[in-house]
Amino acid sequence: MRCVLGIDLGSTTTKAVMIDESGRMLGKGITNSRSNYEVACAVARIEAHTAARFDMLERALSYDPSAKAWLVPLREAFRFELFLDDLVDLRATIATNLEGSPYADNKALARAVTSVLDSVQENAADLFVAGAPRRSDFFRDIAGALFVAEAESLARVGVVPFESLVGLYDRAILEVETRLRPRDTKSLLLRAVARSVKMPELDGTSAQQHQRMVQMLEHAVCEATKEQILEIAVVGTGYGRQTLPFPKEAVRSEILCHGRGAHRVFPGTRTVLDIGGQDTKAIQVDDHGVVTSFQMNDRCAAGCGRYLGYIADELGLGLHELGPLALSAKKAIKVNSTCTVFAGAELRERLSLGQRREDILAGLHRAIILRAMSLLARSGGVKTEFTFTGGVCNNAMATKVLRELVDENYGTDIQLNIHPDSIYMGALGAGLFALDALAGDIPPLPAFVRDTRMEAT
């Protein structure tokens, strides 16, 4: 199968979207933006490949409606298998680092590390069932939270110093994240099939039903991983586009890409607001998705996703928990600054005054969207159909405040579009530019794609 790839290297996450020659989206992938951008792009690409395989798997099972009940637990089992592979790598890396460290002869520390990692593996299983409250899908976040919690428990009883344990993890995770390892998708899927049989979501099905479904899934996996996926053009964009390991001809402005991606999903779009990790963009497009004007914030990350991340850290919450918590506010407390540098100080001051964190968060969200509304006004206002993109559009409070302010300033007849995959709009736009390249001179493929075009199956 021939396809193209769009990659959006953001300040927080890197996204990839795979599109076939007919323009159909095959798969999408996301990972945290690492210190090694080539690895981040390569991992996002691998995630998009995996999603494409799942799409093929669903089509291979489409003849049997009963198979749909197995797809959710199968996806979770697959993610757990990936987690276990990464955990093996983390365990080996920590062991190697420990051997070459001043603590090499510290047998108590070695036993403690083994105990912590065993506990991480055991406790992680509960996070990979349908509906489990995972705060993140990234290995670093899941493993880190479990590792720190267990390390704190051991430190409290005086087994080993907390700092020694966490120091080993911090050093090892950087190595694990920047080391790209091949993924055998077929083998992982077959392991996931065997694991999904034991998932609690499928309790109540008979042994005969299990056996029949396992055979069906194994056959579907073999069919879905049989066909080679071959990229023939790649275009990159994003906040970090200047650092992408791509030829210059294969890089496009993120403004052009977000405008085009939003227009592709919502053809009636004339205004696009993208709030990412480090910047906010207000974009106007014509009826072909071509950008006609735009405005951006300055280089400061005030009022962007990074700001919300700092607030979440200060409160000890996951980023995804901020919106729902703010929705429970009784009032919105006016916030003086959305400066990321001073975010923690103002938050702590208001909490010390006895103000409810829900009310503070409501005020923070309103301040962020007010900044965005100012950019929209300078770019040309909000037209009849308006699309919200970027990671912040997944925040329920942000979208609520945006709806209220658009109604207040532009009228209630404006259609506001928010898509579950809005964070991928930039990568989608880049993929569409890659599709255009097939009609002319195709830019050279980046090295991390060119050298691994034969995907492991």
For each residue, the residues with C-beta under 8 A, 3 or more apart:
1: 20 26 227 228 229 230
2: 20 21 230 232
3: 18 19 20 21 26 52 229 230 231 232
4: 18 19 21 231 232 233 234 235 431 434 435 437 438
5: 16 17 18 19 45 48 231 233 234 235 431 434 449
6: 16 17 19 234 235 236 237 257 426 427 428 429 430 431 432 433 434
7: 14 15 16 41 44 45 234 235 236 237 238 244 427 430
8: 14 15 16 236 237 238 254 257 424 426 427 430
9: 14 33 37 40 41 236 237 238 239 240 241 243 244
10: 13 14 15 33 238 239 240 276 277 278 391 426
11: 33 239 240 276 277 278 301 306
12: 32 33 276 277 278 305 306 309 391
13: 10 30 31 32 33 277 391 423
14: 7 8 9 10 30 31 32 33 37 40 41 43 44 238
15: 7 8 10 28 29 30 44 238 423 424 426 427
16: 5 6 7 8 28 29 30 41 44 45 47 48 427
17: 5 6 25 27 28 48 424 427 428 430 431
18: 3 4 5 25 26 27 28 48 49 51 52 229 231 431
19: 3 4 5 6 23 24 25 26 428 431 432 434 435
20: 1 2 3 23 24 26
21: 2 3 4 435 438
22:
23: 19 20 432 435
24: 19 20
25: 17 18 19 28 428 431
26: 1 3 18 19 20 48 51 52 55 229
27: 17 18 47 48 49 50 51 52 53 54 55
28: 15 16 17 18 25 47 48 51 421 424 427
29: 15 16 43 44 45 46 47 48 49 50 51
30: 13 14 15 16 44 47 137 423 424
31: 13 14 34 40 43 44 47 138
32: 12 13 14 40 138 140 141 177
33: 9 10 11 12 13 14 37 40 240
34: 31 37 39 40 43 177 178
35: 174 177 178
36: 39 40 177 178
37: 9 14 33 34 40 41 240 243 244 245
38: 41 42 245 446 447 448
39: 34 36 42 43 177 178 179 180
40: 9 14 31 32 33 34 36 37 43 44
41: 7 9 14 16 37 38 44 45 236 244 245 446 448
42: 38 39 45 46 180 448 452
43: 14 29 31 34 39 40 46 47 180
44: 7 14 15 16 29 30 31 40 41 47 48
45: 5 7 16 29 41 42 48 49 448 449
46: 29 42 43 49 50 183
47: 16 27 28 29 30 31 43 44 50 51
48: 5 16 17 18 26 27 28 29 44 45 51 52
49: 18 27 29 45 46 52 53 185 229 455
50: 27 29 46 47 53 54 78 183 185
51: 18 26 27 28 29 47 48 54 55
52: 3 18 26 27 48 49 55 56 229
53: 27 49 50 56 57 185 189 224 225
54: 27 50 51 57 58 75 224
55: 26 27 51 52 58 59
56: 52 53 59 60 223 224 225 227
57: 53 54 60 61 71 189 220 221 224
58: 54 55 61 62 71
59: 55 56 62 224
60: 56 57 220 223 224
61: 57 58 64 67 68 71 216 217 220
62: 58 59
63:
64: 61 67 216
65: 68
66: 69 213
67: 61 64 70 71 213 216 217 220
68: 61 65 71
69: 66 72 201 202
70: 67 73 74 196 202 213 217
71: 57 58 61 67 68 74 75
72: 69 75 76 130 201
73: 70 76 77 129 130 196 199 201 202
74: 70 71 77 78 192 193 196 217
75: 54 71 72 78 79
76: 72 73 79 80 128 129 130 132 196 199
77: 73 74 80 81 128 191 192 193 195 196 199
78: 50 74 75 81 82 188 189 192
79: 75 76 82 83 128 137
80: 76 77 83 84 124 125 128 192 195
81: 77 78 84 85 188 191 192 195
82: 78 79 85 86 139 183 188
83: 79 80 86 87 124 128 139 142 143
84: 80 81 87 88 121
85: 81 82 88 89 181 188
86: 82 83 89 90 139 143 176
87: 83 84 90 91 117 120 121 124 139 143
88: 84 85 91 92
89: 85 86 92 93 176 179 181
90: 86 87 93 94 117 143 169 172 173 176
91: 87 88 94 95 117
92: 88 89 95 96
93: 89 90 96 97 172 175 176
94: 90 91 97 98 113 117 168 169 172
95: 91 92 98 99 113
96: 92 93 99 100
97: 93 94 100 101 168 171 172 175
98: 94 95 101 103 104 109 110 113 168
99: 95 96 104
100: 96 97 104
101: 97 98 104 168
102:
103: 98 106 109 164
104: 98 99 100 101
105:
106: 103 109 110 160
107: 110 111
108: 111 112 159 160
109: 98 103 106 112 113 160 164 165
110: 98 106 107 113 114
111: 107 108 114 115
112: 108 109 115 116 151 154 159 160 165
113: 94 95 98 109 110 116 117 165 168
114: 110 111 117 118
115: 111 112 118 119 150 154
116: 112 113 119 120 147 150 151 154 165
117: 87 90 91 94 113 114 120 121 147
118: 114 115 121 122
119: 115 116 122 123 146 150
120: 87 116 117 123 124 143 146 147 150
121: 84 87 117 118 124 125
122: 118 119 125
123: 119 120 126 127 146 150
124: 80 83 87 120 121 127 128 142 143 146
125: 80 121 122 128
126: 123 129 132
127: 123 124 132 133 134 142
128: 76 77 79 80 83 124 125 132 134
129: 73 76 126 132 199 200 201
130: 72 73 76 199 201
131:
132: 76 126 127 128 129
133: 127
134: 127 128 137 142
135: 141 142 145 318 320 321
136: 141 142 318
137: 30 79 134 141 142
138: 31 32 141 142
139: 82 83 86 87 142 143 176
140: 32 143 144 173 177
141: 32 135 136 137 138 144 145
142: 83 124 127 134 135 136 137 138 139 145 146
143: 83 86 87 90 120 124 139 140 146 147 173
144: 140 141 147 148 169 173
145: 135 141 142 148 149
146: 119 120 123 124 142 143 149 150
147: 116 117 120 143 144 150 151 165 166 169
148: 144 145 151 152 166 169
149: 145 146 152 153
150: 115 116 119 120 123 146 147 153 154
151: 112 116 147 148 154 155 162 165 166 169
152: 148 149 155 156 162
153: 149 150 156 157
154: 112 115 116 150 151 157 159 160 162 165
155: 151 152 158 159 160 161 162 165
156: 152 153
157: 153 154
158: 155
159: 108 112 154 155
160: 106 108 109 112 154 155 164 165
161: 155 164 165
162: 151 152 154 155 165 166
163: 166 167
164: 103 109 160 161 167 168
165: 109 112 113 116 147 151 154 155 160 161 162 168 169
166: 147 148 151 162 163 169 170
167: 163 164 170 171
168: 94 97 98 101 113 164 165 171 172
169: 90 94 144 147 148 151 165 166 172 173
170: 166 167 173 174
171: 97 167 168 174 175
172: 90 93 94 97 168 169 175 176
173: 90 140 143 144 169 170 176 177
174: 35 170 171 177 178
175: 93 97 171 172 178 179
176: 86 89 90 93 139 172 173 179
177: 32 34 35 36 39 140 173 174
178: 34 35 36 39 174 175
179: 39 89 175 176
180: 39 42 43 448
181: 85 89
182: 452 456
183: 46 50 82 188 456
184: 187 188 456 457
185: 49 50 53 188 189 225 455 456 457
186: 189 190 221 222 225 456 457
187: 184 190 191
188: 78 81 82 85 183 184 185 191 192
189: 53 57 78 185 186 192 193 221 224 225
190: 186 187 193 194 218 221
191: 77 81 187 188 194 195
192: 74 77 78 80 81 188 189 195 196
193: 74 77 189 190 196 197 214 217 218 221
194: 190 191 197 214
195: 77 80 81 191 192 198 199
196: 70 73 74 76 77 192 193 199 202 217
197: 193 194 202 210 214
198: 195
199: 73 76 77 129 130 195 196 202
200: 129 203
201: 69 72 73 129 130
202: 69 70 73 196 197 199 205 210
203: 200
204:
205: 202 209 210 213
206: 209 210
207: 210 211
208: 211 212
209: 205 206 212 213
210: 197 202 205 206 207 213 214
211: 207 208 214 215
212: 208 209 215 216
213: 66 67 70 205 209 210 216 217
214: 193 194 197 210 211 217 218
215: 211 212 218 219
216: 61 64 67 212 213 219 220
217: 61 67 70 74 193 196 213 214 220 221
218: 190 193 214 215 221 222
219: 215 216 222 223
220: 57 60 61 67 216 217 223 224
221: 57 186 189 190 193 217 218 224 225
222: 186 218 219 225 226
223: 56 60 219 220 226
224: 53 54 56 57 59 60 189 220 221 227
225: 53 56 185 186 189 221 222 457
226: 222 223 457
227: 1 56 224
228: 1 454 455 457
229: 1 3 18 26 49 52 455
230: 1 2 3 453
231: 3 4 5 18 234 445 449 453
232: 2 3 4 438 442
233: 4 5 250 434 435 437 438 442 443 445
234: 4 5 6 7 231 246 250 434 443 445 446 449
235: 4 5 6 7 246 250 251 252 430 431 433 434 437 443
236: 6 7 8 9 41 241 244 246 250 251 252 430 446
237: 6 7 8 9 241 251 252 253 254 256 257 426 427 429 430
238: 7 8 9 10 14 15 241 244 254 426
239: 9 10 11 254 276 277 278 279
240: 9 10 11 33 37 243 244
241: 9 236 237 238 244 251 252 253 254
242: 251
243: 9 37 240
244: 7 9 37 41 236 238 240 241 251 446
245: 37 38 41 446 447 448
246: 234 235 236 250 251 443 446
247: 250 251 443 444 446
248: 251
249: 441 443 444
250: 233 234 235 236 246 247 434 443 444 446
251: 235 236 237 241 242 244 246 247 248
252: 235 236 237 241 256 257 429 430 433
253: 237 241 256 257
254: 8 237 238 239 241 257 258 274 281 426
255: 258 259 281 283 291 294 296
256: 237 252 253 259 260 291 429 433
257: 6 8 237 252 253 254 260 261 425 426 427 428 429 430 433
258: 254 255 261 262 272 274 281 283 389 390 425 426 429
259: 255 256 262 263 272 283 285 289 290 291 294 429
260: 256 257 263 264 285 289 290 428 429 432 433
261: 257 258 264 265 389 424 425 426 427 428 429 430 432
262: 258 259 265 266 269 272 283 285 289 387 389 417 425 429
263: 259 260 266 267 269 272 285 288 289
264: 260 261 267 289 428 429 432
265: 261 262 269 387 417 419 421 425 428
266: 262 263 269 385 387 417 419
267: 263 264
268: 384 385 415
269: 262 263 265 266 272 285 289 385 386 387 417
270: 284 285 286 287 383 384 385 386
271: 282 283 284 285 376 379 380 381 382 383 385 386 387
272: 258 259 262 263 269 281 282 283 284 285 386 387 388 389 425
273: 280 281 282 283 372 375 376 386 387 388 389 390 402
274: 254 258 280 281 283 388 389 390 425 426
275: 280 303 304 305 368 372 388 390 391 392 393 398
276: 10 11 12 239 279 280 281 304 305 390 391 392
277: 10 11 12 13 239 301 304 305 306 309 391
278: 10 11 12 239 301 304 305 306
279: 239 276 296 297 299 301 304
280: 273 274 275 276 296 297 303 304 371 372 375
281: 254 255 258 272 273 274 276 294 295 296 375
282: 271 272 273 294 295 296 372 375 376 378 379
283: 255 258 259 262 271 272 273 274 291 293 294 379
284: 270 271 272 291 292 293 294 379 380 383
285: 259 260 262 263 269 270 271 272 288 289 290 291 292
286: 270 289 290 292
287: 270
288: 263 285
289: 259 260 262 263 264 269 285 286
290: 259 260 285 286
291: 255 256 259 283 284 285 294
292: 284 285 286 380
293: 283 284 379 380
294: 255 259 281 282 283 284 291 379
295: 281 282 375 376 378 379
296: 255 279 280 281 282 375
297: 279 280 300 302 303 304 371 375
298:
299: 279
300: 297 339 340
301: 11 277 278 279 304 306 307 340
302: 297 307 337 338 339 340 371
303: 275 280 297 307 338 367 368 371 372
304: 275 276 277 278 279 280 297 301 307 308 340 368 392
305: 12 275 276 277 278 308 309 319 390 391 392
306: 11 12 277 278 301 309 310 340
307: 301 302 303 304 310 311 338 340 343 368
308: 304 305 311 312 319 322 364 368 392 395
309: 12 277 305 306 312 313 319
310: 306 307 313 314 340 343 344
311: 307 308 314 315 322 343 344 347 361 364
312: 308 309 315 317 318 319 321 322
313: 309 310 316
314: 310 311 343 344 347 348
315: 311 312 322 347 357
316: 313
317: 312 321 322 325
318: 135 136 312 321
319: 305 308 309 312 322
320: 135 323 324 394
321: 135 312 317 318 324 325
322: 308 311 312 315 317 319 325 326 361 365 395 397
323: 320 326 327 365 394 395 396 397 398
324: 320 321 327 328 396 397
325: 317 321 322 328 357 358 361
326: 322 323 329 358 361 362 364 365 397
327: 323 324 396 397 400
328: 324 325 358
329: 326 332 356 358 359 361 362
330: 356 358 359
331: 359 362
332: 329 359 362 363 365 366
333: 350 355 359 360 362 363
334: 363 367
335: 338 346 360 363 364 366 367
336: 346
337: 302 342 346
338: 302 303 307 335 343 364 367 368 371
339: 300 302 342 343
340: 300 301 302 304 306 307 310 343
341:
342: 337 339 345 346
343: 307 310 311 314 338 339 340 346 347
344: 310 311 314 347 348
345: 342 348 349
346: 335 336 337 342 343 349 350
347: 311 314 315 343 344 350 351 360
348: 314 344 345 351 352
349: 345 346 352 353
350: 333 346 347 353 355 360
351: 347 348 354 355 357 360
352: 348 349
353: 349 350
354: 351
355: 333 350 351 359 360
356: 329 330 359 360
357: 315 325 351 360 361
358: 325 326 328 329 330 361 362
359: 329 330 331 332 333 355 356 362 363
360: 333 335 347 350 351 355 356 357 363 364
361: 311 322 325 326 329 357 358 364 365 397
362: 326 329 331 332 333 358 359 365 366 397
363: 332 333 334 335 359 360 366 367
364: 308 311 326 335 338 360 361 367 368
365: 322 323 326 332 361 362 368 369 395 397 398 401
366: 332 335 362 363 369 370 401
367: 303 334 335 338 363 364 370 371
368: 275 303 304 307 308 338 364 365 371 372 392 398
369: 365 366 372 373 398 401 402 405
370: 366 367 373 374 405
371: 280 297 302 303 338 367 368 374 375
372: 273 275 280 282 303 368 369 375 376 402
373: 369 370 376 377 405 409
374: 370 371 377 378
375: 273 280 281 282 295 296 297 371 372 378 379
376: 271 273 282 295 372 373 379 381 382
377: 373 374 381 409
378: 282 295 374 375
379: 271 282 283 284 293 294 295 375 376
380: 271 284 292 293 383
381: 271 376 377 410
382: 271 376 386 406 409 410 414
383: 270 271 284 380 386 414
384: 268 270 413 414 415
385: 266 268 269 270 271 414 415 417
386: 269 270 271 272 273 382 383 406 414 415 416 417
387: 262 265 266 269 271 272 273 416 417 418 419 422 425
388: 272 273 274 275 393 399 402 416 417 418 422
389: 258 261 262 272 273 274 393 422 423 425 426
390: 258 273 274 275 276 305 393 422 423 425
391: 10 12 13 275 276 277 305 394 423
392: 275 276 304 305 308 368 395 398
393: 275 388 389 390 398 399 418 422 423
394: 320 323 391 422 423
395: 308 322 323 365 392 398 399
396: 323 324 327 399 400
397: 322 323 324 326 327 361 362 365 400 401
398: 275 323 365 368 369 392 393 395 401 402
399: 388 393 395 396 402 403 416 418
400: 327 396 397 403 404
401: 365 366 369 397 398 404 405
402: 273 369 372 388 398 399 405 406 416
403: 399 400 406 407 416
404: 400 401 407 408
405: 369 370 373 401 402 408 409
406: 382 386 402 403 409 410 414 416
407: 403 404 410 411 412 414
408: 404 405
409: 373 377 382 405 406
410: 381 382 406 407 414
411: 407 414
412: 407
413: 384
414: 382 383 384 385 386 406 407 410 411
415: 268 384 385 386
416: 386 387 388 399 402 403 406
417: 262 265 266 269 385 386 387 388
418: 387 388 393 399 422
419: 265 266 387 422 425
420:
421: 28 265 424 425
422: 387 388 389 390 393 394 418 419 425
423: 13 15 30 389 390 391 393 394
424: 8 15 17 28 30 261 421 427 428
425: 257 258 261 262 265 272 274 387 389 390 419 421 422 428 429
426: 6 8 10 15 237 238 254 257 258 261 274 389 429 430
427: 6 7 8 15 16 17 28 237 257 261 424 430 431
428: 6 17 19 25 257 260 261 264 265 424 425 431 432
429: 6 237 252 256 257 258 259 260 261 262 264 425 426 432 433
430: 6 7 8 17 235 236 237 252 257 261 426 427 433 434
431: 4 5 6 17 18 19 25 235 427 428 434 435
432: 6 19 23 260 261 264 428 429 435 436
433: 6 235 252 256 257 260 429 430 436 437
434: 4 5 6 19 233 234 235 250 430 431 437 438
435: 4 19 21 23 233 431 432 438
436: 432 433 439 440
437: 4 233 235 433 434 440 441 442 443
438: 4 21 232 233 434 435 442
439: 436
440: 436 437
441: 249 437
442: 232 233 437 438
443: 233 234 235 246 247 249 250 437
444: 247 249 250 450
445: 231 233 234 449 450 453
446: 38 41 234 236 244 245 246 247 250 449 450
447: 38 245 450 451
448: 38 41 42 45 180 245 451 452
449: 5 45 231 234 445 446 452 453
450: 444 445 446 447 453
451: 447 448
452: 42 182 448 449 455
453: 230 231 445 449 450
454: 228
455: 49 185 228 229 452
456: 182 183 184 185 186
457: 184 185 186 225 226 228
